[in-house]
Amino acid sequence: MNLDTKYWYLRDHKLFDVLSSTELKSICMITNFKSAKKGEIILFSHDENTRVYFLKKGTLKIVEIDEKGNEIVKDIIQKGDIFGEFTLTETQSDEYAVAVSDNVICCSFKMDDFEKLLEKNPQLGLSYTKWMGFRFKRLQNRYSNLMFKDVRTRFKSFLDEWAAKEGTASVDEVVLTNYLTHQDIASLICSTRQTVTQLFNEFKEKGILDYSRTEIILKKAA
């Protein structure tokens, strides 16, 4: 990817709004860009574990393999999200990212380079801190839901949040592109695939939603 393309991808991210054109062009030299097609994996190898990622286009799911070899979906990453090493500390992780949409593009910085960048640009450091604050608040809300809400409420909250971010709304419904399996959703709300399937069928019978392999339609309350 040439420097001009890198520049416009970075300029399009709100985090870098605080940088001048000259500053932005200078950091294009230290960024790494990756692209992936649907189903392709971006592994967090030992070297990759020391990077901070910015998703520029598409959708990813963060996956971990448990002791039994099962795939556990830990998070969904959407355009504009920051992922990888949030705390700027080196940790070991067996997580990897899987593209769930076509034409996924993300950029990344080596940890050392990104730390130096924040030190040189206090406004960027403040902007990054705000982004992380929003991120941790979202995680806190998610963990609170897992601890204090029943599975039916967690399921409905997950669908509502998903719809708010990605849904296409009309007068009486919101349509979602369905790229998650029932097992994926079960992992995200700390449930089982069987329970998620039961909830989909229950909600469909009650007229709350309709679904197929390609889309989920949430009905708006009359």
C-alpha positions in Angstrom: 0.0 0.0 0.0 1.5 3.4 -1.0 1.9 6.3 1.4 -1.0 8.3 -0.1 -3.5 5.5 0.5 -2.2 5.0 4.0 -2.6 8.7 4.6 -6.3 8.8 3.6 -7.1 5.6 5.6 -5.6 7.2 8.7 -7.1 10.6 8.1 -10.5 8.9 7.9 -10.1 7.7 11.6 -11.4 10.1 14.2 -8.6 9.3 16.6 -6.1 11.0 14.3 -8.2 14.2 13.8 -6.0 16.0 16.3 -2.9 15.5 14.0 -1.9 17.9 11.3 -1.4 16.7 7.7 2.4 16.8 8.2 2.2 14.8 11.4 -0.1 12.3 9.8 2.1 11.8 6.8 5.1 11.2 9.1 3.4 8.3 10.9 2.4 6.7 7.6 6.0 5.5 7.5 5.6 3.4 10.7 2.1 1.9 10.1 1.5 -1.6 8.8 -1.7 -2.4 6.8 -3.3 -5.8 6.5 -6.3 -6.9 4.4 -8.3 -10.0 4.6 -11.3 -11.7 2.9 -14.2 -13.2 4.6 -13.1 -16.3 6.6 -9.4 -15.4 6.6 -7.6 -15.3 9.9 -5.2 -12.6 11.2 -3.1 -14.4 13.7 -1.8 -12.7 16.8 1.7 -14.2 16.6 4.4 -13.3 19.2 5.4 -10.3 17.1 1.8 -9.3 16.5 1.2 -9.3 20.2 3.1 -6.1 20.5 0.9 -4.2 18.2 -2.1 -1.9 18.5 -4.7 -2.3 15.7 -7.3 0.0 14.1 -10.0 -1.5 12.0 -10.5 0.7 8.9 -13.0 -1.4 7.0 -15.2 -4.4 7.5 -16.0 -6.5 10.6 -13.9 -9.0 12.6 -14.5 -11.4 15.4 -11.9 -12.0 18.1 -11.6 -15.7 18.7 -9.9 -17.9 21.3 -9.6 -21.7 21.4 -10.5 -23.3 24.7 -8.8 -26.4 26.2 -11.2 -28.7 24.4 -10.4 -27.1 21.0 -13.7 -25.2 20.8 -13.8 -21.8 19.2 -14.9 -19.1 21.6 -15.9 -15.7 20.2 -14.8 -13.0 22.7 -15.7 -9.8 20.8 -16.9 -8.3 17.6 -14.7 -5.6 16.1 -16.3 -3.1 13.8 -15.0 -0.2 11.6 -13.3 2.4 13.7 -12.7 0.1 16.7 -9.3 -0.2 18.3 -8.1 -3.6 19.4 -5.0 -5.6 20.4 -3.0 -4.3 23.3 -5.3 -1.8 25.0 -3.2 -1.2 28.0 0.1 -0.8 26.2 1.6 -3.7 28.1 3.1 -6.8 26.7 1.0 -9.8 27.4 0.7 -13.3 25.9 -2.5 -14.2 24.1 -3.8 -17.1 22.0 -6.5 -14.9 20.4 -6.8 -14.2 16.7 -9.1 -12.2 14.5 -11.3 -13.7 11.8 -12.8 -11.6 9.0 -16.6 -12.0 8.9 -17.1 -9.6 6.1 -15.3 -9.1 2.7 -12.5 -6.6 2.1 -11.4 -6.2 5.8 -8.6 -3.6 6.2 -6.8 -2.8 9.4 -3.7 -0.8 10.3 -1.4 -1.4 13.2 1.5 0.1 15.0 4.3 -1.6 16.9 3.9 -1.0 20.6 7.2 0.9 21.0 6.4 3.1 18.0 2.9 3.9 19.3 4.1 4.7 22.8 6.6 7.2 21.2 3.9 8.7 19.1 1.7 9.3 22.2 4.6 10.9 24.0 5.3 13.3 21.1 1.6 14.2 20.6 -0.2 15.0 23.9 -3.4 15.7 22.1 -3.3 12.3 20.5 -2.6 10.7 23.9 -5.7 12.4 25.3 -7.7 11.3 22.3 -6.5 7.7 22.7 -7.4 7.8 26.5 -10.9 8.9 25.6 -11.3 6.0 23.1 -10.1 3.5 25.7 -12.4 5.0 28.3 -15.4 4.3 26.0 -14.0 0.9 25.2 -13.7 -0.1 28.9 -17.1 1.3 29.7 -18.6 -0.9 27.0 -16.8 -3.9 28.5 -17.9 -3.0 32.0 -21.5 -2.9 30.8 -21.1 -6.2 29.1 -19.7 -7.9 32.2 -22.4 -6.3 34.3 -25.0 -7.8 32.0 -23.4 -11.2 32.3 -23.5 -11.0 36.1 -26.9 -9.5 36.8 -29.1 -10.2 33.9 -30.8 -13.5 32.9 -30.0 -15.1 29.5 -33.2 -13.9 27.8 -32.4 -10.3 28.7 -28.8 -10.7 27.7 -29.9 -12.1 24.3 -32.3 -9.2 23.7 -29.7 -6.6 24.8 -27.2 -8.1 22.5 -29.5 -7.9 19.5 -30.5 -4.4 20.3 -26.9 -3.2 20.6 -26.0 -5.0 17.3 -29.0 -3.4 15.6 -28.1 0.1 16.9 -24.6 -0.3 15.4 -25.2 -2.1 12.1 -28.9 -2.3 11.5 -30.8 -0.8 8.5 -33.9 0.8 10.0 -37.3 1.3 8.3 -40.6 2.4 9.7 -41.5 -0.9 11.5 -38.3 -3.0 11.5 -34.5 -3.1 11.7 -32.6 -5.5 9.3 -29.3 -7.0 10.3 -26.8 -8.9 8.0 -26.5 -12.2 9.9 -22.8 -13.1 9.9 -22.7 -14.8 13.4 -23.6 -18.4 14.1 -25.8 -19.3 17.1 -22.6 -20.6 18.7 -20.9 -17.2 18.2 -23.8 -15.4 19.9 -23.8 -18.0 22.7 -20.2 -17.3 23.4 -20.7 -13.5 23.4 -23.7 -13.7 25.9 -22.2 -16.6 28.0 -24.9 -19.1 27.0 -25.2 -22.3 24.9 -26.0 -22.8 21.3 -29.1 -24.7 22.1 -30.4 -21.9 24.3 -29.7 -19.3 21.7 -31.6 -21.4 19.1 -34.5 -21.7 21.5 -34.6 -18.0 22.1 -34.5 -17.2 18.4 -37.5 -19.6 17.9 -39.3 -18.1 20.9 -38.8 -14.5 19.8 -39.9 -15.5 16.3 -43.2 -17.1 17.6 -43.9 -13.9 19.6 -43.4 -11.7 16.6 -40.4 -10.0 18.1 -38.1 -11.0 15.2 -37.7 -13.1 12.1 -34.4 -14.6 10.9 -32.7 -16.7 8.3 -29.1 -17.7 7.5 -28.4 -14.3 5.9 -30.4 -11.8 8.0 -32.1 -11.0 11.2 -35.2 -8.7 11.2 -36.1 -7.1 14.5 -39.7 -5.9 14.7 -40.3 -2.4 16.2 -42.9 -2.3 19.0 -46.2 -0.9 17.8 
